[in-house]
Each structure stands twice: as structure tokens, then as C-alpha cells.
Amino acid sequence: MSKTKLYPVYGQSSSCSFRQRLEERKSKLRAFRLEQSRKTEKAEDFIMYEDSDSEEETLMCQNEVLNTSFNFVDYVKSREIDRKFYSVSKDYGSRHILTHEMFKETPIVLGNMNKVFCSQWLSDRQIVFGTKCNKLMVYDVITHKLDQIPSLLSSRDPLGVEQQQCGIHSVQINPSRTLLATGARNTCDIAVYRLPTLDPVCVGENAHKDWVFDICWLDDEFLVSGSRDTKMALWRVPPDMADRRMDIPIHCSITAISTKECRNSQKVRALTFNKSFQEIAALSLNGYIHIWSAETFKQKLSRKLPSAQESVCLAVQDSGLYAIGCRSYTLLLDSRTLQPVKKVSSRYTGCGIRSASFHGDILTVGTGLGVLMFYDLKAGKYLDSSINSSRTVVLKASKGNVFPDEEFNDNAQNMKYNPAIYTHCYDSSGTRLFTAGGPLPVTLTGNYAGLWQ
């Protein structure tokens, strides 16, 4: 999990330079190739060949291996003396906590709020989330207090007129963590707030005629929104507007730079920005993934997903790998070809994947049954428990709250309820995980939120 380059101060070899390490490395590679060469009943659709498959390694490569320590103690020592030749895996902390089953849930009381759809960590102690009842909330993990952030009105909002509660479906923070974009009071518009104060900056309006389902930042100024009206809009928040300070917080209105229809789509459901390839990926409810150029804001291609049903969530890894949550599995796509790399079947029948995210080489998926599962991309399987090797790591959410309507009042006491996990997010250290959602049926009102640490 850690990697430290050691160089000798005296002599020719570092403290971790043993020829036996090369022999162990070769034997592991031989065992790996033997495992790969075994014929299976079903041929793989996608095969990847590593550079390490070559029989002979160069002398430079051998010296690199011998002078590299994977001991965490060496990593800590190098960090103390401020050497620059060390690194640690991004998911080291979360992987260790998960495999040793150290995560414990602290339920969060949300009162009468309805279904949490999206969330982000604002800082080490604050989490912002949006609900179906159009509330933008901030939760303090230290004091356990909830604060509501006022929704921003657009010019087409009649004052005093109650809007239909369609929900805040997306909360996104720009790369420099100075601006936050989310839904406005009118769910066809977007709202931008300044961080860390959450003062209003602007409202983006008149680009969409239906609910905004998702938002993604391209950089610190430009962002893209996707809507149920099949349109995608490109917005710009000028630096002078973002940096403007006023004694009385007020906001202005902006219009989209460009609004385009996402061809061959039916309701744009999810968006993500692939920084590695400078492209925007959009997921539509008719089972297509659409690729747009982030530089020209032009649609490049669309691909029908294989037998995908209820495709509602989309995530991208730093390397460019896409993950799409479907009814009974998570589909992994190679971003270069949009060919399926693997179908990660759910361990629970008919649960439905409702949220997905990458944290290093760990794919985390939230299900409609209140269960979080963790897939190890390097091992190609679900994360195994170090406590009990016969089982995989799962986190089961607490029950949360549900408020049945009239047709459920008679059998409310006997109703079996598991919250759907519509959103989850790790903090910057990867040692804390926020999960939230609510009842899966549309007719039910309720909420769930929990903090795992």
C-alpha cells in the first residue's frame, strides 16, 4: 500500500536490497501467468496484458525493485525527514478499515425530511446534502447540528408561489473547492454558492424546461448540467463574480453559454467529467451512454449499453474507467472503446445499484436494499474480510425513518423497510463514509442517513 525509494548513504545497497526479493517476484509472476492460462468454460470478452508479463526484466527495472520498500515504517520515516521519494495508496486507510471490519455506523436523525439524493464533504467536519423536499442541508459531524441553506430564487420564480417538490439531485464542488453547484428553488435551474461561507453567487436559468438531474464541473469556472428534457447546458461562473464580497448576500442571474440536445437520449440521468480524456460522459434512461468533448462541447458518440436496465448512476476512475449502476449488476466500461470490461454481479438479487463511486482501486456501490458493497478492481472480486476469509465485506445500513401514506397506514407496523442508498461519499482521508437515502418506493416518504467511522 506504501512505496518508498531508499538510497544508500554508505555502501552500494539500500537496506531493502535483497536478491531474494527478485526470486519471490519471479515466482509470483509465474503463478499469476499459470492462473491466467487455465482455460475457463466461458471465454473472456476483454483480456489485458501487463508489461510485467515479459520473461526477462532489465537491469534498471531490477534495481528499481530492489531499492523500493513497501514497508509502511519506511514510508513514515521518509515522510518525517521530508524525502520526496515516497507515496501511499489513496485507498490504504479505507481498505484496512473495511477488511478489518472496523467501520461502525452512527445514525443521523433527519426529522421529517424526505429522501437524501446527493451529498459531498465540505470539510473534515461538515457534509452538505440535498433532499427530495428541495432542502439543502449542512451536517456538522462534531456538534451533530443540521443547518438549512436557503434555496436561491430565479427570475421566473413567482414570489410566494409554492414550487413542486422535485428534489435536489446533485451537489458538486469545483476542483479548487471555492464554489458549490446544486439545484435552485426552481428545479429546472442551477444555483452556485461560495465556499466555505455558502454565500449565494448566482442562479443559472432558462436553459432547461424540466428537472436538472445532474451537474459536473469541468474546471474552476465551467460546469455542465443535464436534465430530463434531454438537454445539456454549459455554464460559466466568471472569477470576478465568484470573488465578489458583499455585506448583504445577494445573487445575480447567468445564462448558459450553450444549450444542446443530447441526441438519442431519453432524460439525461447522470453526468461525469473524465479528466484523463477531457470528455463528458452522460447516462440516459433509455440505456445509452453519450460522450461529449469537454473542449468543444460537441457530442462525439452514443453507445447502447448491453442489456442494461434501470441505469441510474455513473462514476469514473482517475484512470478513465467508467462504472454504471444497473438493476442487478455494475457495468465496467473501458473509456477508450466503451466496450464492457466486466459485469460485476450484485451479491443480492434484485437490489438495484443506486449509487457508485471510485476510491482508489475500490469501487463502492450502494444498493436499494440498504447494503454497501466493495469491489476490489485489482483483485477482480469483492473485497474479502481479513477477520473471516469466507465472507466479503458489506455494510448494512440501519432502518432510518419511513412515513407511510394513507394506503399503508393499516399495515404500517408490519411493513418491512430497507432504505435505498441513493448517495455515499468518503472524506478526504478515506477513513469516514457518509451514506444516505430513503425508501425506494415512490409512494413512500422517509429518510436515512448514517456516518461510518
Number of C-alpha atoms within 10 A of each C-alpha: 14 18 17 24 21 22 16 12 8 7 7 9 15 17 13 19 20 13 11 10 14 16 11 11 11 16 12 12 16 14 11 12 12 10 10 11 9 8 9 8 6 6 8 10 9 10 9 6 7 7 8 10 12 9 9 10 13 8 9 9 10 14 13 14 18 21 19 21 21 17 13 14 12 19 21 15 12 18 15 9 8 10 13 10 14 19 15 15 12 17 17 17 15 22 22 15 15 20 19 15 16 13 17 13 19 14 17 20 16 18 10 13 18 25 29 32 24 28 26 22 20 20 13 13 13 18 19 22 24 26 25 22 17 24 22 25 18 21 20 16 14 9 9 11 12 17 11 13 15 15 16 22 21 24 12 10 13 10 9 6 7 10 12 11 14 17 26 28 26 25 22 21 23 18 12 9 14 16 25 23 24 29 30 26 26 28 25 23 25 30 26 25 22 20 18 12 9 16 20 22 25 24 27 25 23 17 24 23 15 18 22 33 23 26 27 24 24 22 14 18 15 16 21 23 30 32 29 21 19 21 22 25 22 22 22 18 20 12 10 8 12 19 12 9 13 8 5 7 10 12 18 14 14 18 16 19 11 13 19 15 15 24 12 17 22 18 21 29 23 27 29 21 25 23 16 13 13 14 23 24 25 26 27 26 18 18 21 20 24 23 24 19 17 21 10 8 18 14 19 11 14 19 14 14 19 11 7 19 16 16 26 22 25 24 22 24 19 13 13 19 18 24 27 27 27 26 20 21 24 26 21 20 20 16 22 9 7 19 15 17 19 17 15 17 14 19 13 14 11 13 19 25 29 28 28 27 24 22 17 18 18 22 21 19 28 28 28 24 22 27 20 22 22 23 21 16 14 8 11 10 12 22 21 20 17 15 12 12 10 8 12 19 20 18 17 14 24 16 17 22 23 21 16 16 12 8 9 14 11 11 9 15 8 8 12 7 16 22 28 30 32 29 28 25 23 20 17 13 13 18 19 19 20 21 27 29 30 31 28 22 10 6 11 16 20 22 29 30 26 20 20 17 15
